[in-house]
Amino acid sequence: MCDLLGVSRASHYRYWQASAPRQEETEVRDAMQCLALANRHYGYRRIGVLLRQQGFVVNHKRVLRLLREDNLLYLRQRAFVPMTTQSDHRWPVMPNLVHGLQSTAPDQIWVADITYIRLREGFVYLAVVLDAFSRKVVGWALDAHLRASLAIEALQQALAARRPPRGLIHHSDQGTQYACEEYRTLLEQHGLQASMSRAGNPYDNAKAESFMATLKREQIDGRVYRDLAEVRADIGPFIERVYNLKRLHSALGYRSPEQFETAHQAVSRPGGHGAARSQGSAPSPPNNVIEPGNATATMQKFSP
């Protein structure tokens, strides 16, 4: 549009900044979110350069402020030195317990993550907890802040719905929401083991990242939400009625998470394995039943 009208992008954004500052800031933050996630090791100065190349009128102070507010400051990492115990906050960073593990039944490994959802003027944030075996969303929460209570609400929902056995591994990134004392205390009260990804390694939490990508690609992209209530009314039914119940996963033999868990339960019941295999529906080997009170008893080690 700017090219057709013969005006520069910078002029357009200056006018927008003066006439509709909240919309302009939302647009800046959305572009900044995309750039920061695509360039995880870029600092605020490089992100500022990229924004200005797109025509946004921003200085380094504004970019730094927005990155800090959105918890998107770049990952500090030395070359060839894994930063498994490094963190920018004062809370302890837990070791990675899931590296090389593959769950063989529900409620052995849960993965958790947080993402942003853009509004017309601002952002809201979604926290989810997924079962790593079936990819089912077992807990989720939406709010307009990034405080620890957001992640805690999602975890509490998962605990109430699943009542997991002690020893289950809860895996997340190193964010303050998961490292803080309130969250760790909740995990300890229910006998869950805390595990965290290595710094700068998104593959450690790939299943949670994959869900977020699916959500944005299949439900959010192209939509402009007005407020938190509208997001909740749209995202909730998608998670509960579409993703968990109907959405087919190639990794699950083209079944939904709910169908995959149902098939597993049929296989796990005494006398059910042979019948299920005869129909081609067994999702895993016969040794995948969880031993009572021990979620990690039957997880298999594999080489990534």
C-alpha positions as CSV (number, residue, x, y, z in Angstrom):
1,M,0.0,0.0,0.0
2,C,2.8,2.4,0.8
3,D,4.5,1.7,-2.5
4,L,1.2,2.3,-4.4
5,L,0.6,5.6,-2.6
6,G,4.2,6.7,-3.0
7,V,4.8,7.2,0.8
8,S,7.5,5.6,3.0
9,R,6.6,3.0,5.6
10,A,8.2,5.2,8.2
11,S,5.8,8.0,7.4
12,H,2.9,5.6,7.6
13,Y,4.0,4.4,11.0
14,R,4.7,7.9,12.3
15,Y,1.1,8.9,11.4
16,W,-0.3,5.7,12.9
17,Q,1.7,6.3,16.1
18,A,0.2,9.7,16.4
19,S,-3.4,8.8,15.5
20,A,-3.8,5.4,17.0
21,P,-0.9,4.7,19.4
22,R,-2.3,1.6,21.0
23,Q,-2.8,-0.1,17.7
24,E,0.6,1.0,16.5
25,E,2.2,-0.4,19.6
26,T,0.3,-3.7,19.2
27,E,1.7,-3.9,15.6
28,V,5.2,-3.2,16.8
29,R,5.0,-5.8,19.5
30,D,3.6,-8.4,17.2
31,A,6.4,-7.9,14.7
32,M,8.9,-7.8,17.5
33,Q,7.6,-11.1,18.9
34,C,8.0,-12.8,15.5
35,L,11.5,-11.4,15.0
36,A,12.7,-12.3,18.5
37,L,11.4,-15.9,18.3
38,A,12.9,-16.4,14.8
39,N,16.3,-14.9,16.0
40,R,16.6,-16.2,19.5
41,H,20.2,-15.0,19.9
42,Y,19.6,-11.4,18.6
43,G,19.8,-8.7,21.2
44,Y,17.6,-5.6,21.4
45,R,19.9,-3.6,19.0
46,R,19.7,-6.2,16.2
47,I,15.9,-6.6,16.7
48,G,15.6,-2.8,16.5
49,V,17.5,-2.8,13.2
50,L,15.1,-5.4,11.8
51,L,12.1,-3.5,13.0
52,R,13.4,-0.3,11.4
53,Q,14.1,-2.2,8.2
54,Q,10.4,-3.1,8.1
55,G,9.5,0.6,8.5
56,F,8.7,0.8,12.2
57,V,9.8,4.0,14.0
58,V,11.5,2.6,17.1
59,N,14.7,3.4,19.0
60,H,16.8,0.9,21.0
61,K,15.3,2.1,24.3
62,R,11.7,1.3,23.2
63,V,12.8,-2.1,21.8
64,L,14.5,-3.0,25.0
65,R,11.5,-2.0,27.1
66,L,9.1,-4.1,25.0
67,L,11.4,-7.1,24.9
68,R,11.7,-7.0,28.7
69,E,8.0,-6.6,29.2
70,D,7.3,-9.6,26.9
71,N,10.0,-11.7,28.5
72,L,11.8,-12.0,25.1
73,L,15.3,-11.0,26.0
74,Y,17.8,-12.9,23.9
75,L,19.4,-16.2,25.0
76,R,22.9,-15.7,26.4
77,Q,25.0,-18.7,25.4
78,R,28.7,-19.3,25.0
79,A,29.8,-21.2,21.9
80,F,30.1,-25.0,22.5
81,V,29.1,-24.7,26.1
82,P,25.7,-26.2,27.0
83,M,23.9,-23.8,29.4
84,T,21.9,-26.5,31.3
85,T,22.2,-24.7,34.6
86,Q,22.1,-21.0,33.5
87,S,19.2,-18.8,34.1
88,D,18.5,-15.1,34.2
89,H,16.3,-15.4,37.3
90,R,17.1,-16.2,40.9
91,W,15.1,-19.5,41.0
92,P,16.9,-22.9,40.7
93,V,17.0,-24.5,37.2
94,M,16.1,-28.1,37.3
95,P,18.0,-30.8,35.3
96,N,16.6,-32.2,32.1
97,L,15.1,-35.5,33.0
98,V,13.3,-36.3,29.7
99,H,16.4,-36.2,27.4
100,G,16.5,-39.7,25.8
101,L,13.2,-40.9,27.4
102,Q,10.1,-42.0,25.5
103,S,6.9,-42.4,27.4
104,T,5.0,-45.6,26.9
105,A,1.7,-44.8,28.6
106,P,-0.3,-41.7,29.7
107,D,0.7,-39.7,32.8
108,Q,4.4,-40.5,32.7
109,I,5.6,-37.2,31.2
110,W,3.8,-33.9,31.0
111,V,5.1,-31.0,29.0
112,A,4.2,-27.4,29.6
113,D,4.6,-24.1,27.7
114,I,3.3,-20.6,27.3
115,T,2.5,-18.6,24.2
116,Y,1.0,-15.2,23.3
117,I,-2.1,-14.5,21.3
118,R,-2.5,-11.2,19.7
119,L,-5.6,-9.0,20.2
120,R,-6.6,-5.9,18.2
121,E,-4.9,-3.8,20.9
122,G,-2.6,-5.9,23.1
123,F,-1.9,-9.5,23.9
124,V,-3.2,-12.3,26.1
125,Y,-1.2,-15.4,27.1
126,L,-2.0,-19.1,27.0
127,A,-0.4,-21.7,29.3
128,V,-0.9,-25.4,28.5
129,V,0.0,-28.8,30.0
130,L,0.1,-31.8,27.6
131,D,0.5,-35.5,28.1
132,A,3.6,-36.4,26.1
133,F,2.3,-39.9,25.3
134,S,-0.9,-38.9,23.6
135,R,-0.3,-35.1,23.0
136,K,-3.6,-34.5,24.8
137,V,-4.0,-31.1,26.4
138,V,-4.7,-32.0,30.1
139,G,-4.7,-28.4,31.4
140,W,-4.8,-24.9,30.1
141,A,-5.3,-21.3,31.2
142,L,-5.7,-17.9,29.5
143,D,-5.1,-14.5,30.9
144,A,-3.8,-11.0,30.2
145,H,-0.6,-11.4,32.2
146,L,2.5,-13.6,32.4
147,R,2.6,-14.1,36.2
148,A,3.2,-17.5,37.7
149,S,-0.5,-17.8,38.5
150,L,-1.2,-18.4,34.8
151,A,1.0,-21.5,34.7
152,I,-0.3,-22.6,38.1
153,E,-3.9,-22.5,36.9
154,A,-3.1,-24.7,34.0
155,L,-1.3,-27.2,36.2
156,Q,-4.1,-27.3,38.8
157,Q,-6.6,-28.0,36.0
158,A,-4.4,-30.9,34.8
159,L,-4.0,-32.3,38.3
160,A,-7.7,-32.2,39.0
161,A,-8.5,-33.9,35.7
162,R,-5.9,-36.6,35.7
163,R,-4.9,-37.3,39.3
164,P,-1.4,-38.5,38.1
165,P,0.7,-41.0,39.9
166,R,3.7,-39.9,42.0
167,G,6.9,-39.8,40.0
168,L,5.4,-38.3,36.9
169,I,7.9,-36.0,35.1
170,H,6.8,-32.4,34.5
171,H,8.9,-30.8,31.8
172,S,9.0,-27.1,30.9
173,D,11.4,-24.4,29.8
174,Q,13.4,-22.4,32.3
175,G,10.9,-19.5,32.6
176,T,10.3,-17.9,35.9
177,Q,6.7,-19.1,35.9
178,Y,7.9,-22.7,36.1
179,A,11.0,-22.1,38.3
180,C,9.4,-20.0,41.0
181,E,8.8,-21.4,44.5
182,E,4.9,-21.5,44.1
183,Y,5.1,-23.7,41.1
184,R,7.8,-26.0,42.5
185,T,5.9,-26.4,45.7
186,L,2.7,-27.5,43.8
187,L,4.7,-30.1,41.9
188,E,6.3,-31.4,45.2
189,Q,2.9,-31.6,46.9
190,H,1.7,-34.0,44.2
191,G,4.9,-36.0,43.9
192,L,5.8,-34.7,40.4
193,Q,9.4,-34.4,39.3
194,A,10.4,-31.1,37.8
195,S,12.4,-31.2,34.6
196,M,13.6,-28.2,32.4
197,S,14.9,-27.8,28.9
198,R,18.4,-26.9,28.1
199,A,18.8,-23.2,27.5
200,G,18.3,-22.3,23.8
201,N,17.2,-25.8,22.8
202,P,13.6,-25.8,21.7
203,Y,13.8,-29.5,20.7
204,D,13.7,-30.5,24.4
205,N,10.1,-29.3,24.5
206,A,9.2,-30.1,20.9
207,K,5.8,-31.6,21.7
208,A,4.6,-28.5,23.5
209,E,6.0,-26.3,20.7
210,S,4.3,-28.4,18.1
211,F,0.9,-28.0,19.8
212,M,1.4,-24.2,19.9
213,A,2.2,-24.2,16.2
214,T,-0.9,-26.3,15.4
215,L,-3.1,-24.0,17.5
216,K,-1.8,-20.9,15.7
217,R,-1.9,-22.4,12.3
218,E,-5.3,-24.1,12.4
219,Q,-7.3,-21.8,14.7
220,I,-5.7,-18.4,15.4
221,D,-4.0,-17.3,12.1
222,G,-6.1,-14.7,10.3
223,R,-8.4,-14.0,13.3
224,V,-8.4,-10.6,15.0
225,Y,-9.7,-11.0,18.6
226,R,-11.3,-8.1,20.4
227,D,-10.5,-9.1,24.0
228,L,-9.7,-11.9,26.4
229,A,-13.3,-13.1,26.6
230,E,-13.5,-13.5,22.8
231,V,-10.2,-15.5,22.8
232,R,-11.4,-17.7,25.6
233,A,-14.7,-18.4,23.8
234,D,-12.7,-19.4,20.7
235,I,-9.7,-21.2,22.0
236,G,-11.5,-23.3,24.7
237,P,-13.8,-25.2,22.3
238,F,-10.9,-25.7,19.9
239,I,-8.8,-27.4,22.6
240,E,-11.5,-29.4,24.3
241,R,-13.8,-30.4,21.3
242,V,-11.5,-30.3,18.3
243,Y,-7.9,-30.8,19.2
244,N,-8.3,-33.4,22.0
245,L,-11.3,-35.2,20.5
246,K,-11.1,-34.9,16.7
247,R,-7.7,-33.6,15.4
248,L,-5.8,-36.5,13.8
249,H,-2.0,-36.8,14.5
250,S,0.3,-38.7,12.1
251,A,2.5,-39.6,15.1
252,L,-0.6,-41.3,16.7
253,G,-1.4,-43.4,13.7
254,Y,-3.9,-40.7,12.5
255,R,-5.9,-40.8,15.6
256,S,-6.9,-38.0,18.0
257,P,-5.3,-37.8,21.4
258,E,-8.6,-39.1,23.0
259,Q,-8.8,-42.0,20.5
260,F,-5.2,-42.8,21.1
261,E,-5.6,-43.0,24.9
262,T,-8.8,-45.0,24.5
263,A,-7.0,-47.5,22.3
264,H,-4.1,-47.7,24.8
265,Q,-6.5,-48.4,27.7
266,A,-8.1,-51.3,25.7
267,V,-4.7,-52.8,25.1
268,S,-3.6,-52.4,28.8
269,R,-6.7,-54.2,30.2
270,P,-6.1,-57.9,31.0
271,G,-7.0,-59.9,28.0
272,G,-7.3,-56.8,25.8
273,H,-4.0,-56.8,24.1
274,G,-4.6,-59.6,21.6
275,A,-8.0,-58.3,20.6
276,A,-6.7,-54.8,20.1
277,R,-3.8,-56.0,18.0
278,S,-6.0,-58.1,15.8
279,Q,-7.8,-54.9,14.9
280,G,-4.5,-53.0,14.3
281,S,-5.2,-50.5,17.0
282,A,-2.6,-51.2,19.6
283,P,-0.5,-48.0,20.0
284,S,2.4,-49.5,21.8
285,P,4.1,-52.8,23.0
286,P,2.5,-54.9,25.7
287,N,5.0,-53.8,28.3
288,N,3.7,-50.3,28.5
289,V,1.4,-50.5,31.5
290,I,2.2,-48.1,34.4
291,E,3.1,-49.8,37.6
292,P,0.9,-48.4,40.5
293,G,2.4,-45.4,42.1
294,N,5.4,-45.1,39.7
295,A,4.9,-43.1,36.6
296,T,8.5,-43.6,35.4
297,A,8.7,-47.4,35.8
298,T,8.1,-48.3,32.2
299,M,9.5,-45.4,30.2
300,Q,11.9,-46.5,27.6
301,K,15.4,-45.0,27.0
302,F,16.2,-44.2,23.4
303,S,18.9,-42.5,21.4
304,P,17.7,-39.2,19.8
